[in-house]
Amino acid sequence: MIAELRKTATRTGHYLTRSLVCREPYRDQVFVVWLLVFGLFWILLSGQIDQRWIAYFSLSVALATLLAAICAIDARFGIIPDKLVAATAASGLLAVWLLEPDELTYRIAEVVIVGIAMAAFRAIYRWIRGYDGLGFGDVKFLAAATFWIGLRPLPALLLIAVVSALASAFLLKSARYEIDGRHAIPFGPHLAVGLWLAWVFDPISFVLG
């Protein structure tokens, strides 16, 4: 267990240091990593320091750490490990319990709805196109992400993920990588940054004022 954690930490550190300076093999991840860093600084510099803010900041650091590990592994191997998904779900459940305990039952119901809906979308896409457009790890990640942000910001999460993926595709294309429908870039890091920005900024509330 300790050896596995050490290996994950090493991979994550390598991913972060290479991505931050836009170096191979993670040149396309530069926007993802800088948005993670920006979000942490935003939380640190905004808000009034009280007991609730301390809980929110501590949860945010935990989330950023998990998302960085997910990004590192998915960017390298094209998978989101079940253990990291489970940790994301468990910590998200803790976040609801600490910050919005009255919403706990509703949040669990939303997670079930999202899981079923995304699994159905994945199956229909495969039936129509003949190959997977969304990995099952991505489906499980979206369900886990719902613990953190609920159902309402999920469209914003997906929109951010798509824009981030397009930016990464542009960077890869500029480096003369071949990208097509069957050899797509890993989507996990972009879902991760979508969750992160939805958690930090709650874009729906921002738009609605």
Summary of the structure (lengths in Angstrom):
residues: 209
radius of gyration: 16.9
end to end distance: 45.5
largest distance: 52.5
contacts: 655
relative contact order: 0.14
helix: 80%
strand: 0%
